[in-house]
Amino acid sequence: MSTTELFLVAMLIIFTVPYLLWRLGQTDYYAPLVVIQIIAGILLGPGILGSAFPDYYHSIFTPQVIGAMNGIAWWAVMIFVCIAGIELDLKQAWERRWETGITAAFALATPLVFGCIVALVLLSLDGWMGPAARPWQFVVGIGMSCAVTALPILLLLLEKLEILRQPLGQRILRYASLDDVAIWGVLAAILLDWTRIGRQIGFIVFFAIASYGFRTLMVKLKESDRWYMCLVWLAACGLAADWAGLHFMVGAFLAGAVMDSHWFDQRRMDLMRDHVLLVVMPVFFLSTGLRTNWSVGGAVVFIAAAALLLASIAGKLAGIRIAGWILRWGPGEASIVGWLLQTKALIMIIFVNILLDKALITSEAFTALLIMAVGSTMLTVPIVHPKLHASKAVGTSRELARAGSSRSASPAE
């Protein structure tokens, strides 16, 4: 078969297998389609499909096919990360900076510490730290992977739970937005390369000057022209960041973060994100699955993934409970917020892809982190859904009790 035919066979697999698993398995309650696509990417990777049917696997996923898919995956994830940057609402976070700052700080710092503890254990073992990593980069990278919240997936889950436009949903988005900025800042610090510090300083100076000029230009353009200039700006920032050694996805996030969401029609922005998820991001999920590795042994990888998942969940819930105690939240509120901020999936997978690209972690560590991301995201809705119903029921009973007491008091008045 020609390379074109093999590429189309691969695309057929990419779009057929996850959809059938999602639709026939009726997994939407605990695993939306995007999560099933990530799982399918792992199943179709070398560790499972490649191990079970090596001849079939290598006959389809040739270097030429993988190269073509990687190109699509790079551009898809750059657009997706850029949209995440555009949708950050830092103005809301600043207006409620005390509450948002405390919650976001504990939501990030506590799982970061817990994850670093697990990373220190992995550091003492062979096969987990990448060849280009310094120990601190490996430890902080693993720790931050446990602290990540995936803002785009959080949006989808809040919508599914019907609280996206409610005060609780908007609060959670503020916390996640602030953590998103911190996550990319920490990533930039991890990737800081003293041998290329001149380039990286040059990138920061160039980006600051270019951002001012770009923002001045954008406010003068029609919306239709803004969409096109957004893509030009995205490619330029990705190229400059990668040239500086920071990684093109850091540039993609910065490209979106300096844009204002009100420049674009919100409905079209939502459609853009949904279309990217539907049309091209499945290719990224499969290309991610192709990078998994089980050579240290499947059981060891799963043990590491379980330890990372425990650190991530325990750290996030502990941090949010501390924040809730300081801010005097109501009963059960910290648990709901903590579990929703536990959502990882996309952004965490993008984060660890960068760590793998820069050889800061091995493909075994990458596989364990990938499993952890899937597990934490799949747990979110089944745990949060009954908690939300219980909190609504408690709220309703309190309202009825208050109404009843007011009615009983009215004759005396």
C-alpha positions as CSV (number, residue, x, y, z in Angstrom):
1,M,0.0,0.0,0.0
2,S,1.1,3.6,-0.7
3,T,1.9,6.0,2.2
4,T,-1.3,7.9,1.4
5,E,-3.4,4.7,1.7
6,L,-1.7,3.7,4.9
7,F,-2.3,7.2,6.3
8,L,-6.0,6.9,5.5
9,V,-6.2,3.5,7.1
10,A,-4.7,5.0,10.2
11,M,-7.2,7.9,10.1
12,L,-10.0,5.4,9.7
13,I,-8.9,3.6,12.8
14,I,-8.4,6.8,14.7
15,F,-12.0,8.0,14.2
16,T,-13.8,4.6,14.2
17,V,-12.4,2.8,17.2
18,P,-13.0,5.5,19.9
19,Y,-16.4,6.3,18.6
20,L,-17.6,2.7,18.7
21,L,-16.1,2.3,22.2
22,W,-17.9,5.4,23.4
23,R,-21.2,4.9,21.7
24,L,-21.6,1.1,22.2
25,G,-20.2,1.2,25.7
26,Q,-22.3,4.1,26.6
27,T,-19.4,5.6,28.6
28,D,-20.5,9.2,28.5
29,Y,-21.4,9.4,32.3
30,Y,-17.8,8.6,33.5
31,A,-15.8,9.0,30.3
32,P,-16.8,11.6,27.6
33,L,-15.6,10.9,24.0
34,V,-12.5,13.0,24.5
35,V,-11.4,10.6,27.3
36,I,-12.2,7.5,25.3
37,Q,-10.1,9.0,22.4
38,I,-7.1,9.2,24.8
39,I,-7.7,5.7,26.0
40,A,-7.9,4.5,22.4
41,G,-4.6,6.2,21.7
42,I,-3.0,4.1,24.4
43,L,-4.7,0.9,23.2
44,L,-3.5,1.5,19.7
45,G,0.1,2.3,20.8
46,P,3.1,0.0,20.7
47,G,2.6,-1.2,24.3
48,I,-0.7,-2.9,23.6
49,L,-1.6,-3.2,19.9
50,G,2.1,-3.2,18.9
51,S,2.8,-5.9,21.4
52,A,-0.2,-8.1,20.5
53,F,0.1,-7.7,16.7
54,P,3.6,-6.3,15.9
55,D,3.5,-7.1,12.2
56,Y,0.1,-5.4,11.7
57,Y,1.1,-2.5,13.9
58,H,4.4,-1.8,12.0
59,S,2.8,-2.3,8.6
60,I,0.3,0.6,9.2
61,F,2.2,2.9,11.5
62,T,5.2,3.4,9.4
63,P,7.7,6.3,10.0
64,Q,6.1,8.2,7.1
65,V,2.6,7.8,8.5
66,I,3.7,8.7,12.0
67,G,5.5,11.8,10.6
68,A,2.3,12.9,8.8
69,M,0.2,12.5,11.9
70,N,2.7,14.3,14.1
71,G,2.4,17.4,11.8
72,I,-1.4,17.4,12.2
73,A,-1.1,16.8,15.9
74,W,1.3,19.6,16.5
75,W,-0.9,22.2,14.7
76,A,-4.1,20.8,16.4
77,V,-2.7,21.1,19.9
78,M,-1.2,24.6,19.2
79,I,-4.7,25.8,18.2
80,F,-6.2,24.1,21.2
81,V,-3.7,25.5,23.7
82,C,-4.1,29.0,22.1
83,I,-7.8,28.9,22.6
84,A,-7.3,27.9,26.2
85,G,-5.1,31.0,26.6
86,I,-7.7,33.3,25.0
87,E,-10.4,31.9,27.3
88,L,-8.5,32.8,30.5
89,D,-10.5,35.4,32.4
90,L,-7.9,36.9,34.6
91,K,-10.0,40.0,35.1
92,Q,-12.6,38.0,37.1
93,A,-9.8,36.4,39.1
94,W,-8.3,39.8,39.9
95,E,-11.7,41.2,41.1
96,R,-11.9,38.4,43.6
97,R,-8.2,38.0,44.1
98,W,-8.3,37.1,47.9
99,E,-10.6,34.1,47.5
100,T,-9.3,33.1,44.1
101,G,-5.6,33.5,45.1
102,I,-5.9,31.4,48.3
103,T,-7.9,28.6,46.6
104,A,-5.7,28.5,43.5
105,A,-2.5,28.6,45.6
106,F,-3.5,25.6,47.8
107,A,-5.1,23.7,44.8
108,L,-1.7,23.9,43.1
109,A,0.9,23.8,45.9
110,T,-0.4,20.8,47.9
111,P,-0.6,18.3,45.0
112,L,2.7,19.6,43.7
113,V,4.3,18.7,47.0
114,F,2.6,15.3,47.1
115,G,3.7,14.6,43.5
116,C,7.3,15.7,44.2
117,I,7.4,13.1,47.0
118,V,6.4,10.3,44.6
119,A,8.9,11.7,42.1
120,L,11.7,11.5,44.6
121,V,10.9,7.8,45.0
122,L,11.0,7.3,41.2
123,L,14.2,9.3,41.1
124,S,15.9,6.6,43.2
125,L,14.9,3.9,40.6
126,D,16.3,3.4,37.2
127,G,14.2,4.0,34.0
128,W,12.1,7.0,35.0
129,M,14.2,10.2,34.7
130,G,15.0,11.3,31.1
131,P,18.6,11.6,29.9
132,A,18.5,15.4,29.5
133,A,17.0,16.1,32.9
134,R,18.5,17.4,36.1
135,P,17.0,15.8,39.2
136,W,15.1,19.0,40.2
137,Q,13.6,19.3,36.7
138,F,12.4,15.7,36.9
139,V,11.0,16.1,40.4
140,V,9.2,19.4,39.7
141,G,7.9,18.2,36.4
142,I,6.3,15.1,37.9
143,G,5.0,17.1,40.8
144,M,3.4,19.7,38.5
145,S,1.9,16.9,36.5
146,C,0.0,15.9,39.6
147,A,-1.1,19.5,40.2
148,V,-2.4,20.3,36.7
149,T,-6.1,21.1,36.1
150,A,-7.3,20.8,32.5
151,L,-9.3,24.0,31.9
152,P,-10.8,22.9,28.5
153,I,-12.0,19.5,29.8
154,L,-13.2,21.2,33.0
155,L,-15.4,23.4,30.8
156,L,-16.9,20.3,29.1
157,L,-17.6,18.6,32.5
158,L,-19.1,21.7,34.0
159,E,-21.4,22.0,31.0
160,K,-22.3,18.3,31.4
161,L,-23.1,18.8,35.1
162,E,-25.2,21.9,34.2
163,I,-23.3,24.3,36.5
164,L,-21.1,26.0,33.9
165,R,-23.1,29.3,34.1
166,Q,-23.9,29.0,37.8
167,P,-21.9,30.9,40.5
168,L,-20.2,27.6,41.6
169,G,-19.1,26.8,38.0
170,Q,-17.7,30.3,37.4
171,R,-15.8,30.2,40.7
172,I,-14.2,26.9,39.8
173,L,-13.2,28.3,36.4
174,R,-11.5,31.3,38.1
175,Y,-9.4,28.9,40.3
176,A,-8.5,26.8,37.3
177,S,-7.6,29.9,35.2
178,L,-5.1,31.2,37.7
179,D,-3.5,27.8,38.1
180,D,-3.3,27.5,34.3
181,V,-1.1,30.6,34.2
182,A,1.1,29.2,37.1
183,I,1.5,25.8,35.4
184,W,2.8,27.4,32.2
185,G,5.1,29.6,34.2
186,V,6.6,26.7,36.1
187,L,7.0,24.8,32.8
188,A,8.9,27.8,31.3
189,A,11.2,27.7,34.4
190,I,11.7,23.9,34.1
191,L,12.7,24.4,30.4
192,L,15.0,27.3,31.1
193,D,18.3,26.4,29.5
194,W,21.4,28.3,30.7
195,T,23.3,27.4,27.5
196,R,20.6,29.2,25.5
197,I,19.7,31.9,28.1
198,G,20.5,34.6,25.5
199,R,17.9,33.3,23.1
200,Q,15.3,32.9,25.9
201,I,15.9,36.5,27.1
202,G,15.7,37.6,23.5
203,F,12.4,35.7,23.1
204,I,10.9,37.4,26.2
205,V,11.9,40.9,24.9
206,F,10.7,40.1,21.4
207,F,7.4,38.7,22.7
208,A,6.7,41.8,25.0
209,I,7.3,44.2,22.1
210,A,5.5,42.2,19.5
211,S,2.5,41.6,21.8
212,Y,2.0,45.4,22.2
213,G,2.1,45.8,18.4
214,F,-0.2,42.8,17.9
215,R,-2.8,44.0,20.4
216,T,-2.8,47.5,18.8
217,L,-3.3,46.0,15.4
218,M,-6.1,43.6,16.5
219,V,-8.4,46.3,18.0
220,K,-8.4,48.0,14.6
221,L,-9.3,44.9,12.6
222,K,-12.7,43.5,11.8
223,E,-13.5,40.2,13.6
224,S,-13.2,38.2,10.4
225,D,-9.6,39.5,10.0
226,R,-8.8,38.9,13.7
227,W,-9.4,35.1,13.2
228,Y,-6.9,35.0,10.4
229,M,-4.3,37.2,12.2
230,C,-4.7,35.0,15.3
231,L,-3.4,32.0,13.3
232,V,-0.4,34.1,11.9
233,W,0.4,35.2,15.4
234,L,0.1,31.6,16.7
235,A,2.6,30.3,14.2
236,A,5.0,33.1,14.8
237,C,4.9,32.7,18.6
238,G,5.3,28.9,18.4
239,L,8.3,29.3,16.1
240,A,10.0,31.9,18.3
241,A,9.4,29.9,21.5
242,D,10.7,26.7,20.0
243,W,13.8,28.5,18.6
244,A,14.5,29.8,22.1
245,G,14.3,26.3,23.5
246,L,11.1,26.8,25.5
247,H,8.9,24.5,23.2
248,F,6.3,25.6,20.7
249,M,3.4,24.9,23.0
250,V,4.6,27.4,25.5
251,G,4.6,29.9,22.6
252,A,1.1,28.8,21.7
253,F,-0.3,29.4,25.2
254,L,1.4,32.8,25.4
255,A,0.0,33.7,21.9
256,G,-3.5,33.1,23.3
257,A,-3.0,34.6,26.7
258,V,-2.3,38.1,25.4
259,M,-5.5,38.1,23.3
260,D,-8.8,39.3,24.8
261,S,-11.8,36.9,24.5
262,H,-14.2,39.8,23.8
263,W,-12.3,40.4,20.5
264,F,-14.1,37.2,19.2
265,D,-17.7,36.1,19.1
266,Q,-18.1,33.7,22.0
267,R,-20.4,31.4,20.1
268,R,-17.8,31.1,17.2
269,M,-15.1,30.5,19.8
270,D,-17.0,27.7,21.3
271,L,-17.6,26.2,17.9
272,M,-13.9,26.6,17.0
273,R,-12.9,24.6,20.2
274,D,-15.5,22.0,19.5
275,H,-14.4,21.6,15.9
276,V,-10.8,21.3,16.8
277,L,-11.7,18.6,19.3
278,L,-13.8,16.8,16.7
279,V,-11.7,17.1,13.6
280,V,-8.0,17.1,14.5
281,M,-7.4,16.5,18.2
282,P,-8.1,12.7,17.8
283,V,-4.9,12.6,15.7
284,F,-3.0,14.1,18.7
285,F,-4.5,11.5,21.0
286,L,-3.3,8.7,18.8
287,S,0.2,10.2,18.3
288,T,0.4,10.5,22.1
289,G,-0.6,6.8,22.5
290,L,2.2,5.9,20.0
291,R,4.7,7.3,22.5
292,T,3.7,5.0,25.4
293,N,6.2,2.4,26.5
294,W,5.9,-0.6,28.9
295,S,9.5,-1.9,28.7
296,V,10.0,-1.6,32.5
297,G,7.0,-4.0,32.9
298,G,3.3,-3.3,32.7
299,A,2.8,-3.9,36.5
300,V,5.5,-1.5,37.5
301,V,4.0,1.2,35.2
302,F,0.6,0.7,36.8
303,I,2.0,0.8,40.3
304,A,3.7,4.1,39.5
305,A,0.5,5.4,37.9
306,A,-1.5,4.4,41.0
307,A,1.0,6.2,43.3
308,L,0.8,9.3,41.2
309,L,-3.0,9.2,41.1
310,L,-3.1,8.9,44.9
311,A,-0.7,11.8,45.3
312,S,-2.7,13.9,42.9
313,I,-6.2,13.2,44.4
314,A,-5.0,13.4,48.0
315,G,-3.0,16.6,47.4
316,K,-5.8,18.4,45.5
317,L,-8.5,17.5,48.1
318,A,-6.2,18.4,51.0
319,G,-5.3,21.7,49.5
320,I,-8.9,22.7,48.7
321,R,-10.0,21.7,52.2
322,I,-7.4,24.0,53.7
323,A,-8.6,26.8,51.5
324,G,-12.2,26.0,52.4
325,W,-11.4,26.1,56.1
326,I,-9.7,29.5,55.7
327,L,-12.5,31.0,53.6
328,R,-15.3,29.3,55.7
329,W,-17.0,27.5,52.9
330,G,-20.2,25.5,53.5
331,P,-20.3,21.7,54.3
332,G,-19.4,19.6,51.3
333,E,-18.3,22.5,49.1
334,A,-14.6,21.8,49.3
335,S,-15.1,18.2,48.2
336,I,-17.1,19.3,45.1
337,V,-14.5,21.9,44.1
338,G,-11.6,19.6,44.8
339,W,-12.9,16.8,42.7
340,L,-13.7,19.1,39.8
341,L,-10.3,20.7,39.9
342,Q,-8.9,17.1,39.8
343,T,-9.8,16.9,36.1
344,K,-6.6,16.6,34.1
345,A,-6.8,14.9,30.6
346,L,-5.8,17.3,27.9
347,I,-3.6,20.0,29.5
348,M,-1.7,17.4,31.6
349,I,-1.2,15.2,28.5
350,I,0.2,18.3,26.6
351,F,2.4,19.1,29.6
352,V,3.9,15.6,29.8
353,N,4.4,15.5,26.0
354,I,6.6,18.5,26.4
355,L,8.6,16.9,29.2
356,L,9.0,13.8,27.0
357,D,10.0,15.9,24.0
358,K,12.7,17.6,26.1
359,A,13.9,14.2,27.4
360,L,13.2,15.2,31.0
361,I,11.2,12.0,31.5
362,T,11.4,8.6,29.9
363,S,8.6,7.0,27.9
364,E,7.8,4.7,30.9
365,A,7.3,7.8,33.2
366,F,5.2,9.3,30.4
367,T,3.0,6.2,30.2
368,A,2.4,6.2,34.0
369,L,1.5,9.9,33.9
370,L,-0.9,9.3,31.0
371,I,-2.7,6.5,32.8
372,M,-2.9,8.8,35.9
373,A,-4.4,11.6,33.8
374,V,-7.1,9.3,32.3
375,G,-7.9,7.8,35.7
376,S,-8.3,11.2,37.5
377,T,-10.5,12.5,34.7
378,M,-12.8,9.4,34.6
379,L,-13.3,9.6,38.4
380,T,-14.6,13.2,38.3
381,V,-18.2,13.0,37.1
382,P,-19.2,9.8,38.9
383,I,-18.0,11.3,42.2
384,V,-19.2,14.9,41.8
385,H,-22.6,14.2,40.3
386,P,-24.2,12.6,43.4
387,K,-22.4,15.2,45.6
388,L,-24.1,18.0,43.6
389,H,-27.5,16.4,43.9
390,A,-27.0,15.9,47.6
391,S,-26.0,19.6,48.1
392,K,-29.0,20.7,46.0
393,A,-31.3,18.6,48.1
394,V,-29.9,20.0,51.3
395,G,-30.3,23.5,49.9
396,T,-33.9,22.9,48.9
397,S,-34.7,21.4,52.4
398,R,-33.2,24.4,54.1
399,E,-35.2,26.8,51.9
400,L,-38.4,24.8,52.7
401,A,-37.6,24.9,56.4
402,R,-37.1,28.7,56.3
403,A,-40.3,29.1,54.3
404,G,-42.2,27.0,56.9
405,S,-40.8,28.9,59.8
406,S,-41.8,32.2,58.2
407,R,-45.3,31.0,57.6
408,S,-45.7,29.8,61.1
409,A,-44.4,33.1,62.4
410,S,-46.9,35.2,60.3
411,P,-50.0,34.8,62.5
412,A,-48.1,36.2,65.5
413,E,-47.2,39.2,63.5
